[in-house]
Amino acid sequence: MNVTETTLPDTALTYQVEYSPAGHFQLHLSRLIGRLTAGLYQTLPPEQLERLLADYPFVEGYRRQLTGLPFENWLAQFETEYAGHLPLRAAQDDLAVTGRSLDLLLAAGLIEEDIRFGALFAALQDPLASRQPCLGILNWLLAGDGSQPEEPIWQAAETLAGRGLLAVQKGEGAVRLEWTVQVPLPVWDALRGLRSAQPAPRLARQPAISFPDLNGLILPERLHEQLRHLPAMIAQGQLDTLVLRGMTGSGRRTSLGAIAQVLGRDLLLHSGDSPDQPGLSDDDRRLLGPLASLTNALPVIRLAAGAGETIQVQRLPGYNGTLGIAMSRIGGLEGSALENALTLTLPPPAEAQRALFWAASGLPLSQAGVATVANRFLLTGGRIIRVGRLAHNRMQLDGRDRANPDDVRTAMRAVNRQVLETLATPLPAVPGWSSLVVAERVAEELQVLEARCRGREQLLAHIGPAFAHSLNRGVRALFSGPSGTGKTLAARALAGALQMDLYRVDLASVVNKYIGETEKNLNRIFTYAEELDIILLLDEGDSLMTRRTDVKGANDRYANLETNFLLQRLESYEGIILITTNAAQRIDQAFVRRLDVVVDFILPEAEERRLLWQLHLPEDHQIDDAFLERAIQRCKLTGGQIRNTALHAGLLALGRGQPVSATEFADALQREYRKAGHPYPLSAANGKI
């Protein structure tokens, strides 16, 4: 380890310091302490100095150790020879913290290095009750020789505070020289050369070495080429802010980290943003800037906004470089940090890129397995890496050395449960269309919907240029029709056919009486659903998609805002969403224009009712064929009502300890008609045999 050392004349004392950021800090601090102790000896009357030294003998030890050492020469030599990043050099060069300001900054944090200075400051400041130094004491101890004019110390303190380097406690009615000063602990640690992995609760340092090489990022070639130009633009000071938009896991943070790596910088990430509290708090903003400057890091803010929501982003105090923002695909930004900003959008990875991510995940899949999961699961790169780890655990748990698509599907289901089940309810899929009985034209529309879902990504390559900016890989379908006609069952059958998870949104938990909260809840669900590539079922969606009305009051205005939000969000949605309704006539036509498929479910005809009864009645039932046929022809029930009738008939037969007979069947039919409030269509003579 390189060490500079010197021996004081007429003493055996040797002063040593490491060639490192910590050593550089120690040289500066020792210089400052030497100046403070010299100030005490030069300004205190002899009697007062004698009493002070009797109470605080450590002051004499510092004086003897440090007085006369050529710190200025050592520092100049150190900074000439040391090529690495030095926090205090950055404070001087980038933030103009020099001379009196630098001494003030170091003196304000001195108690962190030697607690005895707290007692010394308290004694010198008496009757001011504080162990932190006040500006009056520091102004006295750090007074210059008068050869050059100096700015008032309170002005230097406010300048440092404005850059986030100093905290000033002014008190009520206190004169300026009674203001006490303190260095925020994360800033002091950074000045000392420490690089904590989490310098503050919502700030995380991520080393440059943890990110991939910029040339190795898995991105579309055009976007990749643009990113390669960014390090030079940032180094030359051409950008105030770089905004990368995209889904969670699309590579926004990774791309910023790769850019920082080229610049020889770490990433300082503010990760406390959420849809509930978007943006950066004042306290975090005051820390992020100076910490980025002192530790040679690229500051990055992660933001998430809803449709129609704008987040304020101001310049960072204590930082003069480029700010990175990892932003959701929707929502707006404004503020002083956006005056010279560049925005790039990272799209969801295409199938070929997903295959590369699966290969990079380390999951041992066959070549055919990689092709299968890359085609079937439309995930972002970050989600693929996470799912790959979980799938690897499942493979090892089963004692296998090769994974398969079922492992991936199980891992995805685990991720979905962790993220979605507080917002939506999972519905079990049914195996394909065999259990669904609907009219022929309804079945044809459902087949069209399945084809649209299967080709939602490949379709983009087989359409004309007019669709270039108006079509994404999302699929939006409406299932309309009376209750019980099979809308929810059709959604479950579609999930089974596509081998995807299905989640139903509980609108009671989404709709909120407070302004804007419904939109936030919906946006959160939509965002998670498209990122996790699940089928989202919005049951009874007409309650949110009603026709907009003339604004006659506040309620009308806010209802229209919810409708407008849903219109915008559906248009940008990149997943599969199914909306069911019993009242299609209430839906705003603007929604209908944005839907890819509309399926009108109708009441089953006699032939469909026959198939439904065959599916729901037990094989050993003892219902007379003639009576069953009359029920099929005359009892015009929906599929849901047929299910309820068969279930109740089975319950009655269980209670009587016999197979389902005409008696239980007729009782169950009559009960279902009573529930609906309709007259029973079979007479007493032919209603029970």
N, C-alpha and C positions, 0 to 999 in steps of 0.2 A: 504493500500500500504506500503510495507517495505521501510523504510528510514533509512539511516545511518546519524548521525549528530555529530558534535563536537562544543564546544564553545572555542574560543580563550582565553588564559589567559589575564586578565586585560582589556577585551573588552566584549561587550554584543553581539558580532557577532556570529551567529550560522550558520554553513555550512551544508546544507542538499542535499541529492542526492537520487533519486529513484533507487530501485533495478530493473534495466531494461537495455537493450542495450543502450538506450539514456543516462541513468545515468552513465553507464560505460564510455561512450564517454565523458560525461561532466567531470568526474574525470580526465581522461587523458588530456583533453583540459585545465582544470584549472591548472594541474601540469605544462603543457607546458607554459601557460601564466605566471605563477609564475616564471618559469625559465627565460623567456624572460625579464620580468621586473627587475628581480634581476640582469640579465646581463647588463641592462642599468645602473643601479646604481653602479655596480662594475667597469665598464669600461669607462664611460664618465667622462671627467673632471668636477669639481664642477660647473664652470661657464656655460659650455654647458648644463649640466644636469638641472641647474636652468632655463635656457631659454626654454629648451624642456618641462619641467613640467609646465611652464607658458602657453605654447601653447597647451599642451596636458595633462591637469590635470587628465584625466581618468587613466593615467599610475600609479599615486600615489594611486588612489582608488584600483586598482587591487593589487598593492604591499601590501597595508595594509590588504586587504582581504585574500590574498593567501599565503603570506610569512610565513613559519613556520608550515604549515599544513602537516601532515604525509601522503601525497598522496601515497607513495610507500606501506605503511602498509595497507591503505584502499584498494588499488587496489589488493593487495595479498589476503586480506580477502574477497573482493567482488568476485574475480574469484574462490576462493575456495568454496564459498557458493552458487554461481549462476550456476545452471546446464544447463541453456539454451544456445542458440547460441549467442555469442558476436562478432560482426564484427571485433573489434580491436583485440580480442583474436585470431580470425581466421587469421588476417593479421600477427600477431606475430608467431603463430604456423605453419600455412600452407605456408605462403609466406616469412617467415624469415624477417619481418619488425620489427626490434627491435632497441633499443638504439637511436643512432644518426639518423638512417633512419626514425624511428617513429616520432621523434621530427621534423625532416625536413618535413615529410608528413603533420603533424598537423599544423605547422607554415605556410606552403604553402596555406592552406585553411582557415586560421584564419580570413581573411577579410570577409568570408561568415557568420561568427558569430558576428563580431563587425566591422562595416565599418570604425570606427575610426582608426583601425590599417592600413588601406590603406593610410590615410594621414600621419600617423607616419612613415611608410616605405618610402613614397615618400620624406619626409623631411630628413630622415637619408641617403637616397641614392642620394640625390641631388649632381651633376646635371643629374644623370640617370633618365630619365623621365618614371617612371612606379609606379603604386600603388601596383603592385604585388611585393613581396620581391625578391631581387636578392640573389644569393648564397653567395656573399661576406658579406652582412649584417647578414644573418642567420649563416654563419660560425663564425662570430664575437660574436653574441649573444648566440649561442649554444655551445661555446667552452667548452671543458671539463676541468678538473683540471690537465690534463697532466699525470695522474697516469697510464693511459693505452693508447696505440697507437690507433689512430682513422683513418679510411679510409678518403681520401679526400672527401669533401662534394660534389664536382661535380661528383665523381664516385658514391656516394650514390644516387644522383639525377638521373643519367643515369640508375642505377639499378631499381629504382622505376618506371622510365618512361618505361623501358623494360617490366615491369609487368603490365603496363596499369594504374598504380595508380597516375601518375604524368605527367603533360604536361610541357615540358621545352622549353622556347622561347630563342633561342640562338642569334638571330640577326646576321647581317652581320659583320664579323670580330670581334665580341665581345669576350673579354677574358672570361674564364670560370666563374670567380667569378661575372661577370656581367650578366650571364644567369638569367633570371627571371623564377619563377616556379609557377604553379597553379595546383590545383586538379580538374579534370573534375567533373562537377556538379553531374552527376549520382553517381560517386564514393564517393563524399563527403556526399551525402544524405545516401548512404549505410553505410558509416562509422558512421554516426549519429544514425543509427538504423532504418531509414525509409525504408519501403518496398513498393515502389510505384507499382501500377498495370502496369504502362508503364514507366519504368525508362528512356527510350530513344525511339526515333521515331520508330524503327523497333524491339524493344525488349518488350516483354510482360511477366509479372509475373503471373503465374497461381498457386494458392494455392494447396497444397497437398489434402486438404479436398474436392476440387472440382472434384477429380478423383475417379472412382470406386475402390473398393477393388481388389487387384490383383487376388484373387480367384474367383471374380465375372465377370471377363472378358469373353466375348462371343467369343471363339476362338476354333479351332480344339484342341482336347485333347493333342496330341503330342506337338504342339506348346505351349500350355498352361503350360505343364510340364516343358518345357525348360525355359519359362519366370520365373517360380517360383525359379529357381536356380540363376537368375541373380543378385538379390539384394546382396546376400552373396558374389558373385564374385566381384561386384563393391566395396563393403565395404572393401574387402581384397586387393583392388588395382590390381586385375588381368586383368582388361580391360582398355585400353586407350580410346577406342571408341566402342560404340554399335550402329550398323546401322540396322534400321528396314525399310524394303522396302515394298511397296504395293501401291494400288490405293489411291486416296484421299478418306477419310472416312473409310479406312480399319482398323483404330484403332492404327496407329503408334504412334501418340501423346498420345492417351489415355493409351496405354500400357506403354510408357515411364513415364507418370504421375503416373500410378499405382506402377511402380517400385520405383519411387522417394518417393512415400507415405510410402512404407515399410521402406525406409531409413530415414524417418522423414524429407524429403526435399521438397521444392516447385520446380516448373518447371520454368526455365527462357528460353523463346522461342524466337528465332530469326525468325520472320515470314515475312521478306521482300523479300524472294527469289521468282523469277519468271522464266519462261522459257526464257525470254529475257535477264535477268541478273542473271544467276545462281551463287551460291557461296556467300561468306561472304566478305564484304568490309574490308579493313584494319582497318578503324575507328571502325566498329562494332565488329571486332575480338578483338581489344584492350579493348573494354568495356565489352564484354560478359564474358571473363575470370575472371577479378577481381570482377565484380558484382556477379557472381556465387559463388566465394569464400567468399565474405563478407556477402552475404545474405543466405548462406547455401542452394543453389539451384542447381539443375541438369541442366546444360546448354544443350539446344537442338537446332539444326539447321534444318530448313526445306529446302530441296533441290529438284529441279526438273531438270532433264537433258534429252536431246534427245538421240535417238539411235546414237551410235558412238561418243557421246560427253563425255568428262571426266572433272570432276570438281575437282579443287585443294582444299584440306582441310588441313590446317596446325594446329599445336598444338596451344591452346589458351594461350596467355601470362597471367600471374597472376592466373593460375588455374592448380592444380595438380591432379584432379580427372578424372572421366570418362565423356566423351562427348557423347551425344546422337545425332543421325542423323535420321530424318524422310525423307526417300529418295523415289523417284519415282522408278517404277519397272525396268526401262531401264536406260542406261547411266552408266558411270564409275566414280570411285572416286580414287584419289591418293593424296599423300602428307604425311607429317610427322605424322599427326593424325591417319593414317591408318596402322602404323607399328605393332600395337597390337590391331587389331579390330576383332569384331565378327559381322557377318551379318546374319540376319534372315528375311525371306520373309513372310509377312502376306497375305494369299490368299483371294480372294473374298469369302464372307460367303456362305456356302451351304444353301440349302432350310431350313433345320431345324434351322440353326443359324439365318437366316433371320426372321423366325417366332418368335424367341426369341427377336430379335431387334424390331419387330413390337409390341410385347407385352410390351417391355420396353419403347416404344415411347409415351405411354399414350393415343394413339388414341383408342377410344372405338369401337372396331370391334368385331363382333361375332366370334366364333371359326371357323366357315366356312369362314368368311371374312378374318381372319388372314391366313388361309391355302391358300385362293385364291391369295391374294396379295403377299404372300411369294413365291408362285409358279410362278406367272406371271411377277413380277418385280425383275430383278436380280440386286439389288442395294447393295452398301456397307452399313455397319452399320451407318456411319455418314450421308449418304444420306437418309437413312430410317428415322432417327430422324428428319431431316430437313423437309422431305416430310410429315411426320406425323404431325408436327406442322401446316403446311399449310393446310393439309386436315382437321385438327381439326377446323381451322378457318372457312373453307367452311361449315362444318357441323353446326357450331353454327350460321353462317349467315343464313342458311335455317331453323333455329329453331328446329333442330333435336338433340336427345341425343345419337344417334347411327350412326357411319360412315359406309360407304360402299365402295366397290372397285372403284366406279365412282368418289368418293371424292379423292381417292388416284391418280387416273389417271389424274384428273384435276389439282391436286397439282403438279404432276410430270411435266405436260405440262407447268405450270408456272415456275418451276425451269429450265426446258429446255430452255424456252424463255430467261430467265435472263442470262444464260451462253452461249448459242450457237448461238443466232441470229445475233451476230456480225461476226460470222465465217461461218455460213451456213444458207440456206433458208428452212423454214419448208414447206413441201408439204402436202396438205390434203389427208388423206387416202380415199379410196373408199370401200364400204361395200363388202368385199370378192371378189370372182372371177367372179361373175355374169355379171359384166360389161366388162369383158375381153374376147375378141374373138381371139383365136389363134388356130394353128393346134393341133391335138390331141397329138402328141408326145411332143410338147412344153408344153401343159397343164400338161402332165404326169411329165415332169421335174420340173415344178413349184410346183406340189404337193409333189414331193420328197424334194424340197427346203423347203417347209412349214414344212414338217415332221422333217427335219434336224434342223430347227430353234426351233421347239417346244421341241425337245428332246435333245437340245445341252448340257444341264447340266446332264440329266439322262443317256445319252449315255456313259459317262465316266465310269459308273459302269457296263457296259455291253460289254466291249471290253477287249482284252488280254493285258498282261504285256508289249508287245512290244510298246504300245501306251503311256506308263506311262509318258514319258518325251517329247513326240512329239505332244500331242493333248491337246488343252484347250477347253473352251466353246465358242470360237469364230466360226463364220460361214462366209465364204468368197465365194461369187458367182459372176460369170461373165455373163452378158446379152449381147450377140453380135447379130448383124443383121443390115439390112438397116434402115435408119431413117424412123420413122413412123410405125414401125411394132409392137409397143406396149411395148417397154422396160420400159419406165418410168411409164406407166400405170400399168404394172405388179408389179413394185416396190410399187406403191400406193395400189394395191390390196393385196399384201403380208402384208403391214402395217395394212390394214383393217382386214385381216384374223387373224393376231397376236395381234390386238389391241395395236399397238405400234406406237410411233411417228416416222415420216420419215423426214430426213433433207438432202437436196442436197448441196453438196460442190460446191461453185463457184470457179473454178480453176483460173479464172482471178485474184481473190483476194488472192489466195494462192501462185501462182508462182511468185517468186521474182528474179530480176536480180542479187541481191547480193548473194555471195557465202554463202551457209548454211541457208539462210533465208527460202527458200522453205521447207526444211526439218523441220525447227522449226515450221512453220505454220501448216504443215501436222501433226506433232507430237501433237501439241496443240489440233487440231480438233479430232484426233484419241483418245487422252486421255480423253477428255470431253465426247466423244460419248460412249466409253465403260463404263465409270463410270456412265453415266446417263441412260444407257441401251436403246438407241434409234437405229433405223435403219439408217445407213449412206449410202447415194447414191453418188457415185463418178462418175459424168456424164462425158462422153467422156474421160474415164480414160486412154485410150491408149496413150494420150499425155505424161503421166508420166511413162508408162510401156513399152516403146519401147525397142527394142533389144539393148543390150550393143554393143558398137563398139570398134574397135581397137583405142587406144589412139594416135591420130596424133597431138593433140594440147590441149590447156587448156580447150576449150569448150567441147571436148569429155570427158576429165577427170572429169569435174564437172557434166556433164550429167550422166555419169556412177555412180557417187557418189549418185545422187538423186535416180537412179534406185536401187542401192544397199540398200539405206536407206528404200525405200518403200518395198523391198523384206523382210527385217528384221522386219519391223513394222507390215506388214501383218501377218507374221508368229506368232508374239506374241499377235496379236489383239484378244481381248476377247469379242467383240461385234459382231453385224451382219452388214456386209458391202456388198453393191451391187455395182458392177462396170459395167458401160455400155460402149459399143464401137460400132462404125460403121466400124472399120477396125481391126478385130481380128488378121489378118495376121501380123500386126505390133507389136503385143505384144510378149515380151520375153517369151520363153517357161519356164523359171524359175518361172514366175508368174503363168502360167497355172498349174504347178505341185503343187503349194500351194493353189489352189482353191478347195473348197469342191464340188461346183456344177457349171457346165457350161451349160447355156441355149442358144441354137442357135435359134433366132427368124427368121422366114422365111416369105416371102411375102404370103399374104392370098390367098387361092384357092377360086374357085367360091362359094363354099358353105359358107366359112367364110365371103366372101364379101357380100353375101346375108344377113347374120346375122348382119353384120356391118351396111348395109344400113337400115335394119329394126330398129336398135337401134338409128340411127342418123336422119332419116327422120321423120317428124311429122305424127301422125296417120291420119290426115285429108288431106294428100297430094293428089293431083289429077294427078299423073304421070301415064301414061298408062302402064299397066302391061307388055305388050310386049316390050315397049321401055326400061322399067326398067330392064327387063330380059336381053335384048341385052347389056345394060350398065354393068350389073353384069358379063356377060360372056366375054365381049371384053375389058372393061376398067380395066386393072389389076393394080388397085390402092392399096396403103398401107392403113392401118387403119387411119393414120394421114391425108392422102390425102382425104379419104372418109369423115372424120370429117370436113376438110376445105371446101369441096364441099357442104356438107349439110348446113354448116353455111352460106356460101355465097348465096346459093339458098334461104335460109330463109330470108336473108337480102333483096334480090331482091323482093321476094314476099311481104315483109313488105312494101317496097317502093311503090308497085303497089296496095297495099290494098287487096290482095287476097291470098288464100292458094297456097302453092308451087305446080306449074304445070310443065309439061314437058318443057315449055319454059325456066323457071328459072333454072330448073335442067340441061338442056343442056348448057345454058350459063355458069353456074357454072362449069360444067365438062370441057368445052373448056378453061375456065380461068385457071383451075388447070393444064391442059396439057401445056398451054403456060408458066406458071410459071416453070414447070419442063423442058421445052425446048424439049418436045416430040410431035410427030404428033398426032392429035386427031384421034382415031381409028374408030369413027362412021362417016359415010358419011353425007353430008348435007341433003340428003333425009331422012335418018333415024335418024339424029341428032336432028331435031326439028320436032315436029308433030303439 
